[in-house]
């Protein structure tokens, strides 16, 4: 479990206006319908730069209240956001309670299916006409899948929080094996005390990413555990604030200028 059921995301530095998002259903290229949650930033785009949009890739539990609130946090600082669910192919689009057997559905996901759903999220943001640069931001299972999207040059960049480095399907890709094919900038954020993701694996990922030639930053927070951003941020407030700053700076620096 990545966080307690009643956990809420840390506020970004400086906060932002309260935003109320909406649920929706998206359709991927293979005609799969899946649940999503959209939050739009108020007001005009930042002066001199295109508005950024993010597709949020949740942890193993799929679309959950935590990630809906996170989408609203992004919107509050000027970034349009859509959080997607992974389980439309196996669990439909209905509401799920805390007893949902997410692990059996995670086991049925595929990299191709996740990529198709991400593409639908990207298309949804672009169709609004509001954003000029789209990024993926993922956590844990979603962090791995976010980093796997780095070979998609339709994106402006990818962000992965504590992304696992093991394959989810036998013979499938991992962030390490996929890193040399990266085509867009990458930001990776990891906990130095994450027992499931050894620092050695993070360093291996960084080395593999360097062979791609893309701009990349991989930062390790010493002493921080897995899910430091979403489970125990009260204990790691400084790390969470720094992570927010890094993510928002990454989005800004890779959003194109406007005339």
C-alpha positions as CSV (number, residue, x, y, z in Angstrom):
1,X,0.0,0.0,0.0
2,X,1.5,3.3,-1.0
3,X,-0.5,5.5,1.4
4,X,-3.3,5.6,3.9
5,X,-6.8,5.7,2.5
6,X,-7.3,9.2,3.9
7,X,-4.0,10.7,2.8
8,X,-4.0,14.0,0.9
9,X,-1.2,15.4,-1.3
10,X,1.2,18.0,0.0
11,X,0.5,21.5,-1.0
12,X,2.8,23.0,-3.6
13,X,5.0,25.9,-2.3
14,X,2.9,29.0,-2.4
15,X,-0.3,27.1,-2.6
16,X,-2.9,28.2,-5.1
17,X,-6.6,28.8,-5.5
18,X,-9.0,26.0,-4.5
19,X,-10.0,24.1,-7.7
20,X,-12.8,21.6,-8.1
21,X,-12.2,19.0,-10.8
22,X,-14.6,16.7,-12.5
23,X,-14.8,13.0,-13.3
24,X,-15.0,11.8,-16.9
25,X,-14.6,8.8,-19.1
26,X,-12.0,8.6,-21.8
27,X,-11.6,6.2,-24.7
28,X,-8.3,4.8,-25.8
29,X,-7.4,3.8,-29.4
30,X,-8.5,0.2,-28.8
31,X,-11.9,1.5,-27.8
32,X,-11.4,0.8,-24.1
33,X,-13.3,3.2,-21.9
34,X,-11.6,4.1,-18.6
35,X,-12.2,6.5,-15.7
36,X,-10.3,9.8,-15.4
37,X,-10.4,13.0,-13.4
38,X,-9.8,16.5,-14.9
39,X,-8.9,19.7,-13.2
40,X,-8.4,23.0,-15.2
41,X,-6.2,25.9,-14.1
42,X,-8.0,29.2,-13.7
43,X,-7.1,32.3,-15.7
44,X,-4.8,32.8,-18.7
45,X,-1.6,30.8,-19.4
46,X,1.6,32.1,-17.9
47,X,3.0,35.2,-19.7
48,X,5.5,34.2,-22.3
49,X,5.1,30.5,-22.0
50,X,2.5,27.9,-23.2
51,X,0.4,26.4,-20.4
52,X,1.6,23.0,-19.3
53,X,-0.6,20.0,-18.9
54,X,0.1,16.8,-17.0
55,X,-1.3,13.3,-17.3
56,X,-1.1,11.8,-13.8
57,X,-0.3,8.1,-13.5
58,X,-1.4,6.8,-10.1
59,X,0.2,4.0,-8.1
60,X,-1.1,0.5,-8.1
61,X,-4.6,1.4,-6.9
62,X,-5.4,3.3,-10.0
63,X,-7.6,6.4,-9.9
64,X,-8.1,7.1,-6.2
65,X,-9.1,10.2,-4.3
66,X,-5.5,11.1,-3.5
67,X,-4.8,11.6,-7.3
68,X,-7.9,13.5,-7.8
69,X,-6.8,16.0,-5.2
70,X,-3.3,16.0,-6.7
71,X,-4.8,17.0,-10.1
72,X,-6.5,19.9,-8.3
73,X,-3.2,20.9,-6.7
74,X,-1.6,21.1,-10.1
75,X,-4.5,23.1,-11.4
76,X,-4.2,25.5,-8.5
77,X,-0.7,26.4,-9.6
78,X,-1.6,26.9,-13.3
79,X,-1.2,23.4,-14.7
80,X,-4.1,21.6,-16.3
81,X,-4.2,18.0,-15.1
82,X,-5.9,14.7,-15.9
83,X,-5.5,11.7,-13.7
84,X,-6.2,8.4,-15.4
85,X,-7.2,4.9,-14.2
86,X,-5.5,1.7,-15.5
87,X,-8.3,-0.8,-15.1
88,X,-10.9,0.0,-17.7
89,X,-10.2,-3.3,-19.6
90,X,-10.7,-5.5,-16.5
91,X,-12.8,-3.5,-14.0
92,X,-14.9,-1.1,-16.0
93,X,-15.4,2.6,-15.2
94,X,-17.5,2.3,-12.0
95,X,-16.7,3.7,-8.6
96,X,-14.6,1.4,-6.3
97,X,-14.4,1.3,-2.6
98,X,-11.4,0.6,-0.4
99,X,-12.0,-3.2,-0.7
100,X,-11.2,-3.2,-4.5
101,X,-8.8,-6.0,-5.3
102,X,-6.4,-3.7,-7.3
103,X,-3.5,-6.2,-7.3
104,X,-5.3,-8.7,-9.4
105,X,-6.1,-6.0,-11.9
106,X,-2.5,-4.6,-11.9
107,X,-1.4,-8.1,-12.9
108,X,-3.5,-7.8,-16.0
109,X,-2.2,-4.5,-17.2
110,X,0.3,-4.4,-20.1
111,X,2.8,-1.7,-21.1
112,X,0.9,-1.3,-24.4
113,X,-2.5,-0.9,-22.6
114,X,-1.1,1.7,-20.2
115,X,0.6,3.6,-23.1
116,X,-2.7,3.6,-25.0
117,X,-4.6,5.1,-22.0
118,X,-1.8,7.7,-21.5
119,X,-2.2,8.7,-25.1
120,X,-5.9,9.2,-24.6
121,X,-5.2,11.4,-21.6
122,X,-2.6,13.4,-23.7
123,X,-5.2,13.8,-26.5
124,X,-7.8,14.9,-24.1
125,X,-5.6,17.7,-22.8
126,X,-4.6,18.8,-26.3
127,X,-8.2,18.8,-27.6
128,X,-9.1,21.5,-25.0
129,X,-6.8,23.9,-26.9
130,X,-5.6,25.2,-23.5
131,X,-2.1,23.5,-23.3
132,X,1.0,23.8,-25.4
133,X,3.1,21.1,-23.6
134,X,2.0,17.8,-22.1
135,X,4.0,15.8,-19.6
136,X,3.4,12.6,-17.6
137,X,3.8,12.5,-13.9
138,X,3.7,9.1,-12.2
139,X,4.1,7.5,-8.8
140,X,5.4,4.0,-7.9
141,X,3.7,1.7,-10.5
142,X,2.8,4.9,-12.3
143,X,6.3,6.3,-11.9
144,X,7.6,3.3,-13.8
145,X,5.0,3.7,-16.5
146,X,5.7,7.4,-16.7
147,X,9.4,6.8,-17.3
148,X,8.5,4.3,-20.0
149,X,6.7,7.0,-21.9
150,X,10.0,8.9,-22.5
151,X,10.4,7.3,-25.9
152,X,7.2,9.2,-27.0
153,X,8.3,12.4,-28.6
154,X,4.7,13.7,-28.6
155,X,5.4,14.6,-24.9
156,X,7.4,17.5,-23.6
157,X,8.9,15.4,-20.8
158,X,8.2,12.7,-18.2
159,X,8.4,12.7,-14.4
160,X,8.7,9.6,-12.2
161,X,8.4,9.5,-8.4
162,X,10.0,6.3,-6.8
163,X,9.6,4.3,-10.0
164,X,10.1,0.6,-9.6
165,X,12.9,-0.9,-11.8
166,X,11.5,-4.4,-12.2
167,X,9.5,-5.6,-15.2
168,X,5.7,-5.9,-14.6
169,X,5.3,-8.6,-17.2
170,X,7.8,-11.4,-18.1
171,X,10.3,-10.1,-20.5
172,X,8.7,-6.6,-20.4
173,X,10.5,-3.3,-20.4
174,X,11.8,-1.5,-17.3
175,X,12.9,2.1,-16.9
176,X,16.5,0.8,-17.1
177,X,16.1,-1.2,-20.3
178,X,13.9,1.5,-21.9
179,X,16.2,4.4,-20.9
180,X,18.5,4.4,-23.9
181,X,15.5,5.0,-26.2
182,X,14.4,8.1,-24.4
183,X,13.6,11.0,-26.6
184,X,12.3,13.7,-24.2
185,X,13.6,15.2,-20.9
186,X,13.3,13.1,-17.8
187,X,13.0,13.9,-14.1
188,X,13.3,11.1,-11.6
189,X,12.7,11.5,-7.9
190,X,13.6,8.7,-5.4
191,X,13.9,8.0,-1.7
192,X,17.4,7.0,-0.5
193,X,15.8,4.7,2.1
194,X,13.4,3.1,-0.3
195,X,13.7,-0.6,0.5
196,X,12.1,-1.7,-2.7
197,X,14.2,0.4,-5.0
198,X,17.9,0.2,-4.1
199,X,20.1,3.2,-4.8
200,X,22.2,0.9,-7.0
201,X,19.3,0.4,-9.3
202,X,18.6,4.1,-9.5
203,X,22.2,4.7,-10.4
204,X,21.9,2.0,-13.1
205,X,18.9,3.8,-14.4
206,X,20.8,7.1,-14.5
207,X,23.7,5.5,-16.4
208,X,21.4,3.9,-18.9
209,X,19.6,7.2,-19.4
210,X,22.8,9.0,-20.0
211,X,23.3,6.9,-23.2
212,X,20.1,8.4,-24.7
213,X,21.5,11.9,-24.8
214,X,18.3,13.5,-23.5
215,X,18.4,16.1,-20.7
216,X,17.7,14.4,-17.5
217,X,17.9,14.9,-13.7
218,X,17.7,12.0,-11.2
219,X,17.5,13.1,-7.6
220,X,17.7,10.9,-4.5
221,X,16.5,12.2,-1.2
222,X,18.7,10.7,1.5
223,X,16.8,8.9,4.3
224,X,13.4,9.3,2.5
225,X,11.3,6.1,2.2
226,X,9.1,4.9,-0.6
227,X,6.1,7.1,-1.1
228,X,7.6,9.9,0.9
229,X,5.4,12.3,-1.1
230,X,2.1,10.7,-0.5
231,X,2.1,8.7,2.6
232,X,4.2,10.5,5.2
233,X,4.8,13.9,3.8
234,X,4.4,15.5,7.3
235,X,7.6,13.7,8.2
236,X,9.3,14.7,4.9
237,X,7.9,18.2,4.4
238,X,11.2,19.6,3.2
239,X,11.6,16.8,0.6
240,X,8.0,17.2,-0.6
241,X,8.5,21.0,-1.0
242,X,11.7,20.4,-2.9
243,X,10.0,17.8,-5.1
244,X,7.2,20.2,-5.9
245,X,9.7,22.9,-6.8
246,X,11.7,20.5,-9.1
247,X,8.5,19.3,-10.9
248,X,7.1,22.8,-11.5
249,X,10.5,24.1,-12.6
250,X,10.8,21.1,-15.0
251,X,7.4,21.8,-16.5
252,X,8.1,25.5,-16.9
253,X,11.6,25.0,-18.5
254,X,10.2,22.5,-21.0
255,X,7.1,24.4,-22.0
256,X,7.7,26.3,-25.2
257,X,7.7,30.1,-25.3
258,X,4.8,32.0,-26.8
259,X,5.1,35.1,-29.0
